[in-house]
Amino acid sequence: MATDPAAAGGARVIDLSHPVGPGTQVFPGDTPPVVSPACTLAADGYNSVRLDLGSHTGTHADAPYHFLSDGPRLGDLPLELFTGPAVVVDATGLAPRTPIGPEAFGPWEDRLEPGAVVLVRTGWDRHYGTEAYYDHPYLSGAAARLLVARGVRTVGLDTLSPDETPYAGRGGEDWSAHLAVLGAGGTVIENLRGLAAADAPGARFCAFPLRLESGDGAPVRAVALLGDAS
């Protein structure tokens, strides 16, 4: 959904987030979110809901502390990590559970630099809400290390994880992509959608997380700003 450009200072705002609710697909083993009434207009004079959800529910950001006991927590990360020029890497057309290697980033090599937000578009968001969503392509450790070596510290994907998701006996516990990005003090934004809309000249990505004290991660509202976002 895009807002009226006039309402955003001349920029179009494209929503890249999945909604959080009963239909939210979660990582295997995680508890689905519960959204229940807390107060109602009829009984209390206002509406309010109670939320019961994990810190990695829906479209969310990972902090280094998610995988590293001594890694920076979410609140320690500079807010600049959660916004920057969008570099949408087209990794569509791959078979299920295909690793995405360093060669996939060749056409965008000159844009892989500090401050850039690399968004890996697999197209797997079309499977969201089905079992096929678990069988997404994933970043190889070598690809993630390439991005880190180029100074990239923010990586987003339209999948459950940058690594292969274990499900139904498929996939292991190789967290190489997570460890490469988070180990460099970066962040990973997972469960994005509609990344084709962010593939435009001058597009800027924003995905600011809730300021949770847990420190391992939090849901975000991810958007792309298109046009005059100054």
C-alpha positions in Angstrom: 0.0 0.0 0.0 1.3 3.5 -0.9 0.3 6.7 0.8 -0.5 10.0 -0.9 2.9 11.5 -1.8 1.8 14.8 -0.4 1.4 13.2 3.0 5.0 12.0 3.1 6.8 15.2 2.1 6.7 14.3 -1.6 7.8 10.6 -1.2 5.6 7.6 -1.8 5.7 5.2 1.1 5.5 1.5 0.2 4.7 -1.0 3.0 7.1 -4.0 3.0 5.7 -5.6 6.2 3.4 -8.6 6.9 0.6 -7.9 9.4 0.8 -9.3 12.9 -2.2 -11.4 13.9 -3.7 -14.9 13.9 -2.4 -15.6 10.4 1.2 -14.6 11.0 3.6 -17.4 10.0 6.3 -18.0 12.6 9.6 -19.8 12.6 9.2 -23.5 13.3 8.9 -24.0 17.1 7.9 -20.4 17.8 4.5 -19.6 19.3 2.0 -17.8 16.9 1.0 -14.4 18.2 -2.2 -13.9 20.1 -4.2 -10.6 19.8 -7.1 -10.5 22.2 -9.4 -7.8 23.5 -8.3 -6.0 26.6 -10.8 -3.2 26.7 -13.9 -2.4 24.6 -15.9 0.7 23.8 -19.0 -0.9 25.3 -17.5 -1.9 28.6 -14.7 0.7 29.1 -15.3 3.6 26.8 -12.3 2.8 24.5 -10.8 -0.1 22.5 -7.5 -1.8 23.4 -6.0 -5.2 22.8 -3.5 -7.5 24.6 -0.6 -8.8 22.6 1.2 -12.1 23.3 4.0 -12.5 20.8 7.7 -13.4 20.4 10.3 -10.8 19.7 10.9 -12.4 16.3 7.3 -12.3 15.2 6.4 -11.2 11.7 8.6 -8.7 9.9 11.3 -8.1 12.4 15.0 -7.1 13.1 17.6 -9.3 14.6 20.3 -7.9 16.9 23.7 -9.5 17.4 22.6 -10.6 20.9 20.2 -13.0 19.2 23.1 -15.3 18.4 26.0 -13.9 20.3 26.0 -13.8 24.1 28.4 -10.9 24.1 26.9 -9.2 21.1 25.3 -5.7 21.1 21.6 -5.7 22.1 19.0 -4.1 20.0 19.1 -0.8 22.0 22.9 -0.6 21.6 22.7 -0.5 17.8 22.8 2.9 16.1 19.4 3.8 14.6 21.3 4.5 11.3 21.4 0.7 10.8 17.7 0.6 10.2 17.5 3.0 7.3 19.5 3.6 4.2 19.6 3.5 0.4 17.9 0.3 -0.8 19.9 -2.1 -3.0 17.4 -4.8 -4.2 19.3 -7.9 -5.3 17.2 -10.0 -7.7 17.5 -13.7 -6.6 14.2 -14.8 -7.9 13.6 -18.0 -10.0 15.6 -20.3 -7.7 14.5 -23.7 -6.7 13.5 -24.5 -3.1 16.4 -24.5 -0.5 18.9 -23.2 -3.1 21.9 -21.4 -1.6 22.5 -17.9 -2.9 26.2 -17.5 -3.5 28.5 -14.5 -3.8 28.1 -14.5 -7.6 24.5 -13.5 -7.3 25.6 -10.0 -6.1 27.9 -9.3 -9.0 25.5 -7.0 -10.9 25.2 -4.8 -7.8 28.9 -4.9 -6.8 29.4 -1.1 -7.2 26.5 -0.4 -4.8 27.6 -2.7 -2.0 29.1 -0.2 0.4 28.8 1.1 4.0 25.4 2.5 4.7 23.6 0.5 2.0 20.7 -1.7 2.9 20.9 -4.9 0.8 17.5 -6.4 0.3 17.6 -9.9 -1.2 14.5 -10.5 -3.2 13.8 -14.2 -3.6 10.1 -13.8 -4.4 9.4 -16.4 -1.7 6.9 -14.0 0.0 4.3 -15.3 -2.5 4.4 -18.6 -0.4 3.7 -16.8 2.9 1.2 -18.7 5.0 2.0 -22.1 3.4 4.4 -24.9 4.1 6.3 -23.9 1.0 7.4 -20.7 2.8 9.8 -22.8 4.9 11.6 -24.1 1.9 13.0 -20.7 0.8 16.4 -20.1 -0.9 19.0 -18.8 1.6 22.2 -16.8 1.8 25.4 -18.9 1.8 27.9 -18.1 4.4 30.3 -16.9 1.7 27.7 -14.5 0.3 27.0 -13.0 3.8 30.8 -12.6 4.4 31.1 -10.9 1.1 28.5 -8.3 2.1 30.2 -7.7 5.4 33.6 -7.4 3.7 32.1 -4.6 1.5 30.9 -2.8 4.6 27.3 -3.7 4.5 25.7 -4.0 7.9 22.0 -4.2 7.1 20.6 -7.2 5.2 16.9 -7.8 4.5 15.2 -10.8 2.9 11.6 -11.8 2.0 12.1 -15.1 3.8 11.9 -16.5 7.3 15.7 -16.4 7.8 18.9 -15.6 5.9 19.9 -19.2 6.7 18.2 -22.4 5.7 15.1 -23.0 7.8 14.9 -26.4 9.4 11.5 -28.0 8.7 10.1 -31.5 8.3 13.6 -33.1 8.4 15.0 -30.7 5.8 17.8 -28.2 6.6 20.3 -28.2 9.4 21.5 -25.8 11.9 24.0 -23.8 9.9 23.7 -20.2 11.0 26.6 -18.9 8.8 24.7 -16.0 7.3 23.3 -14.8 10.7 26.7 -15.1 12.3 28.5 -13.2 9.6 26.2 -10.2 9.6 25.4 -10.1 13.3 29.0 -10.9 14.2 30.0 -7.7 12.4 27.6 -5.7 14.6 24.9 -5.6 11.9 21.2 -6.4 11.7 19.1 -8.8 9.6 15.5 -7.9 8.7 13.4 -10.9 8.0 10.0 -11.7 6.6 9.8 -8.7 4.2 7.4 -8.7 1.3 6.9 -6.9 -2.0 10.6 -6.0 -2.5 10.1 -5.5 -6.2 8.4 -2.2 -5.3 11.6 -1.0 -3.5 13.7 -1.6 -6.6 13.6 2.0 -7.9 16.2 4.7 -8.3 16.8 6.6 -5.1 14.6 4.3 -3.0 15.3 4.4 0.7 14.5 1.6 3.2 13.3 2.2 6.8 12.6 -0.5 9.4 12.8 0.8 12.9 12.2 -1.8 15.6 10.2 -1.5 18.8 12.4 -0.4 21.7 12.1 -3.7 23.5 14.4 -4.2 26.5 14.9 -7.9 25.7 17.6 -6.9 23.3 17.6 -9.9 20.9 15.2 -8.4 18.3 11.8 -6.9 17.7 9.1 -6.4 15.1 9.5 -3.6 12.6 7.3 -1.6 10.2 9.4 -1.9 7.1 8.8 0.6 4.3 10.4 1.9 1.1 10.4 5.6 0.5 10.3 6.4 -3.2 10.7 9.8 -4.9 11.7 12.9 -3.0 12.3 11.6 0.5 14.5 14.5 1.6 
